[in-house]
């Protein structure tokens, strides 16, 4: 039911962290996986990591927040690897600052990475699928910050809220083409990016009280929800956001 044999999955921002775990999860279900990132050394390390766990992958080095050249770069990728059946928009940027500390350029930078880049890449993949007459899966990695908010995080929250809304809007547009569009909203995950916060015992104590499971999420725990949405098991699921957060959103 959850097999991805014969499918090709492109995962943006997948050289490490949740993106790399998502890539491993999809590859484990039989998908041909394409990693994406900006640096060759990071992508090489990610390939080696996957190989050590028994799966293979290919790479696409491109900054998907750069709109100039994206269409040509994507066409070159398709010419090299063939059709993309599954897109996972995982790449993201966070900038925790006060509401009045952002310049106009700072806000545009976050929006380009977290919202506009995924918008453009979804359109490219969807257009390719429509031209080929094929069904497909578009999966956006949003955040619990797309539904709730805290002080000092306005730009990121706005971008992730926009990505959740975009997911619903694209689902409405693309359903007639047999393309589903869904999102996965992670909560607190113990990735290397969050290492300093993970080491803060006050955060662990907060999660013990604030989540149903009482702990940080392990990066590997994100992959199952994405694999489900990518598979035929989710063929009648679209426009949805699955929160993978240990119960953070439902616990008070």
N, C-alpha and C positions, 0 to 999 in steps of 0.2 A: 504493500500500500504506500510506503514512504520511499520507494526506490526512485533514484534520480539517474538511473542508467540511461545513457544516450543523450543527456542534457549537458549543456555548457553553462557554467555560472561565472559571472564576473562580480567580484567583491571589491569595492573601492576601499581604500585605507586599510588594506589587509596585510601589511608587513609585520604587524604585531597586535597584541591586545585582543579585543573582542573580534576584530576583523579576521585575524589569523585563526582564531578558534572557530568562527563561522565557516571559513574556508575548509578547515579540517573536517568539520561536521558534514558539509555538503559533499566533499570528496569521499568521505566514508560511506555515503549513501550511493556512490557510483557516479557522481557528476564529474565532468571535466572542469577543473577549477582554474580560473585566471586571477592571479593576485594583482593588486594595483598599489602603487605608491610612487613617491617622487625620487627616491634614492636607490641606486643600484645595489649598494652594499646592504641596505636594509632588506631589499627584496631577495638578494642572494641568501642572506641569513634565514629568511622566512622559508625559502625553498628547501634549504638544508634541514630546517626544523621539521617541515612536513615529511621529507624523505625519511628522517629518523623515526617517524611515527608510521611509516609504511604507505604513504600516499604521495602521488605526483601532482605537480601543478605547473602552470606556465605564468609568465609575468607580462604586465603592461605598465611600463614606466611613463606616467603622465600625471600632471597636476590637474585633476578634474574640476578644480575651482577656476581654472583659466578658460574662459569661454572662447577666446581667440585661438583658433586651431583645433578646437575639440572635434568638430565634425570630420575634418581630415584625419585626425589621429584615430578616431573611432573607426572610420572606414578602413584605415590601414590595419587596425586590429582585426576587423572582420575578415579582411582578405587573408590574414595570416592564420587565424584560428577557426574560421567558419562562424556560423550563426551563434548568437547569444540567446539562450532561452530564459535565463534567470539573471536578473540584476539585483544586487544587494548594495544599496547606497549606505555605506557605513562610515565613510570619511567624515570627520567632524573636527571642529575647533572650539575651544572654550577660553573665555577671557573674563575672569571674575574681577570686576571693578565696579565702583559706585556708579550710580545712574548718571551723574554729571561729569564723570571722568573720561567718557568716550568722545573721541572726535568723530566727525562724519565719516572719515576714511576708516576708522576702527570698526564702526558698525557695518559698513559696506563689506569689509573684509570677512567678518563673521557670516554675514548673509550670503556672500558669494560661495563660501565653503559649505555651509550647513543647509542652505536652501536653494540658491540659484543653480549651483553646480548639479545637485541631484535633479532639479527640474529639467535642466538641459539634457542630462544623460538619460533620464527616463524617456524624454521625447525621442531621442536618437534610437534607443533600444526598441521602444514601442513602434516607431516608424519602420524600422527594419523588420519587425515581426509582422506588421500589417502588410507590408509589401510582399513578404514571403507567404502570407496567408496562414501563419502559424500562431498557436496560442502561446502565452508566456506568463512569467511571474515577475513583478516588480515589487521589491521589498525595501522599505525605507527604515533605517535604524533611527528612531526618534529619541525620546527620553521621557522619563517621568516629569521632567521640567517642561514638557510640552503641554502638560495638564495642570500642574501646580507650580508655585513660584516661591522664591525666597529673596531676601534683600541682597543686593550686590551681584546680581546675575541677569540683568535685564536683557542684554543683547542676545545671550545664549538662549534664554527662555523664549524670546520672541522668534528666534530662528527655528527652534524645535517645535514651537507651537505652529508656526507656518508650515513646517514639513508635515506635521500631522494633518493639517487642513488640506495641504496639497495631495496627500495620500487619498483622502476621501474624494477630492475633486477629480483626480485622475481615474479613480475607480469608476466614477460616474461616466467619464468620457470613453474609457477603454473597454468597458464590459462587453459591448457589442462586438468587439474584435476578439473575444475569448482571452483577454489579458486581465489578470487579476492584479490589484494593487493593494498592498497591506503594509502595516508597520509593526515593528517590534520596539517597545519602549523599555530600555534597561533601567534598573534602579542603581543601587550602590554595588559596583563590582570591583574586586581586588585585582586590578590590572597594574602593570608596571607604571603607567601614567599616574595612577592614584597612590603610589607607594608611600608618599609622605602622609597622606590622609589615613591610609590603612594602618600606619604605625601609631596614629593618634588614638589612645585608649578611650578618650571621651567620645569619639565617633563610634567606636565599637559598642560602647555603653548605650549610645543613642539608638543604634540599630537593634540592640537587644530589646529595647523597650518599644521601638517604633515600627518594627516589622514583625509579621507573624512567625517567621522562621528564626528571627533573632540573631542574624549574622550577615556578614558580607556575602555577596554572590561570588562564586568561582567563575573565572572566564569561560570554562568549558560548559557552564550551565546556560549560556546564551544560545548555543547552536541548535538545540532541539526545536525551539519555536520557529527558527528560520527554516530549518529543514522541513518542518511540517508545512509551512506556508509555501515553500518551493515545490512541494510534491503534489501528486494527483489527489492525495487525501484532502487537500484544501481547495478542490476545484470549485466549490460553491461558497468560498469565503472571499469576500473582497470589501475594501473600504474599512477594514478593521485595524485596530491597534491592540496588540497583545502586550500587556505589561508583564515583564519578567523582572520582578522586584522583591521577591520574598514576602509579598503581602504588604509592601509599604503603602500602596494606594488604598488598600481596603482596611487597614488596621488603624485604630485610634485608641 
